[in-house]
Amino acid sequence: MRSKILYIAPALPVLTCTFIYREIFDLRNLGFQIDAVSMNTPPDDRISDEARGFLDTTLYLDKVPESRKFLAFVKALILHPVSTMRCLKLFATATPMQSFRDYQRLGYHLIEACYLFFRLEGSKPDHIHSHFITGSTSIAMFLSELMKAPFSFTMHASAIWIDPVALSTKLERCRFCVSISEYNKQYVLSQFGDKWQSKINVVHCGISMTGLAQLPRQRPKEDASIGVLAVGQLMKRKGYHVLIEAARILRDKRVNVVWTIVGEGNQRGPLEEMIARYDLHHEVKLMGARPHEEIPQFVADADIFTLPCVIGDDNTRDGIPVALMEAMAWRVPVVSTNIVGLPELIESGHDGILVESDNADALADAIEMLAKSAELRQRIGNAAVTKIEREFNAARSAEQLRDLFDASARASFRQA
């Protein structure tokens, strides 16, 4: 029997984080017993059918009254003063802390960890793992101290740059850290020291290859238009404003392209204004958020997939978007940008095309080149699925995590 692992996530199982619950599925298939804690309950329309089972088996912290959390903290001080004082010392000495708000959040997550300590008292995990470096990992760090169980965490993109609350302390205290890209790992090492080199392990977020062969073939088009698809939250870092500029450029050049954007977010208003200003209502369609089960049909109708990612004004950025991996696995040629970890996924000209970030002319040129050559689209699509099978396959990623968790279990056994 493999280790019993407690997973902690900001929101589970939400559509924007399918990689977390699928990772749990894969690890369970490898023999791990995994319980889940979510800081927040996702809206019902942001949950995929495949993941609805999590709603009945996940502990949601936002459903717990604040008074019960605070009483748990007081109880911990009385019944477990040594462990609780160690947590308070971690709180007081944590680095980096950029503002008073960081201390407010870290203190609140200590209180939540105390609640979980008593709530899970009868089913102590062998290991605690969290996703994202902020709240969920803060809880994992304190819970690790209270339960005397090792913890680890997976660090993703934006928070590393804009909200690295107590990250140095978390790196020091964790058993191991997972980075979803070499790019992110090297950035953290440059900011927090090469001493964490051996502790940070690169494990790409992979996707399941199961069922991809059953993708329905493209329906015959009524005209000669080329279908370009983009899937992801309507956030500035996705670069949809660049996509719409490219749509205007190609419309003015009379290149017959229809653009479909699937996703929802705070940029809907500005994007709708751009579409209206350029009179692109017939060329660009905003479809809103859709369940993951519907995405294959959108892909089946697409000739090209694009996600022209940018670094936002507030320094937010994507890591390696899962949507790009899925399009590549479905043999749809992808166009993205040459920033952050994207060159780890796409070798430009071979299994996709990378263009300069925030450059609508370059994006339009790449789309036009693919639109005019079915042979190029097919060649890039075939190379793309090979890349995913080799390096971004969920089964392979799960095996890498298995090895890390197993090594942690062996280390715990030696220390016992």
C-alpha positions, 0 to 999 in steps of 0.5 A: 500500500502506497502513502496516504496523501492529503491534497490541498488546493485553492479551488477543487474541482474547478474547470481552470485547474483540471490538471489538479484533479486529473493528477489526483485521478492518476495517482489514485490509479497508481495506488495512492490513497488521496484525500482532498481539501479545497479552500473554496467551493467552485461555482456549479457552472465551473465544474466538469462532469468528470469531476463532480464526485469531488464535491461529495468527498472534498473538505471545503474550508469556506463552508466552515464557520470562522468561529470554529476555525478560531476555536480550533486555534485556541484549542491547539494552543492549549492542547498542543502548545509546543507545536503551535508555538513552532507554527507561530515562530514560522509565522513571525520569521517567514520570508519574504513578506511584502506587506501587512496583508501578507501577515494577515493572510499567513495568520489566517492560514495558520488558523485554518491549519489548526482546524484541519489538524483536529478535523483530520485527527483520526486520519493522519496523512503520510504526506501533504501536497499542495498546488500554488504557492500562496494560501494552500501551501501556507496551510500545508506548511503549518499543518505539516508542523502540527501533524509531523508529516512532511509536505511538498508543493507544486508552484505554478506561474504568476504568484512566483513573480507577484505574490511569493508570500513566505516562499523562501520559508516554504522552500526551506521547510518542504520535503520537495518542491515541484515546478511545472517548467524549467523556466520557473525553476531557474527564476526561483533559484535566481531569486532565492538561491541555488541551494534549492537546486536539488529540492526543486523538481521539474514535472511538466503538467501532462494530459491524458492521451486516453480517448484522443483517437476518438476525436470526431473528424472535422465537419465539412465547411460550407465555405473556404474559411479557416477556423482558429480556436483559442481556449482559456480564461478571458484574462490579460495574460492570455493575449486575446487583445493581440488575437483580435488585432490579428483578426483585424489585420487578416480581415483587412488582407481578405484572409478568410479566418473565423476565430472562436474563443472559449472562456470567461473572465474579466476581459470580456468587456474590453474584448467585446469593445474591440470586436465592436470597434473593428466590426469583427462580429462575423469573424470573432465569436466569444463563446463563454465558458464551456464544460470540458466535455464540449471542448473536443467538438470545438477542437474538431472544428478548428484548423489552428489553435492559438494562445498568444500569451503575454506578460500582464501589466501587473506581472501576471503570466501563464506557465505552460497552458494545458489548453495548448497541450490538448490541442497539440495532442489532438494534432491541431497546429498551435501558435503561441509566444516565445515567453516563460516556459512555452519554448519547453512545450513548442519547438517553433517551426517543428511542432508549433509556431512561436511568435514575439509576445504582444505582436499582432503582426507576427501572430497574423503572419503565422496564422496566415502561413498556416491557413495557406498550407494544409500540408504544413498544418498536417506536418506540424500537427503530427509532430505535436502529438509526438511531443506530447506523448513523449514529454507532456503525457499525464501518465509519465508525469504521474510516475514522476510524482509517484517516485517523489512521494515514494522517496519521501516515504522512504525518508520518513521511514529512515527518520522514524 
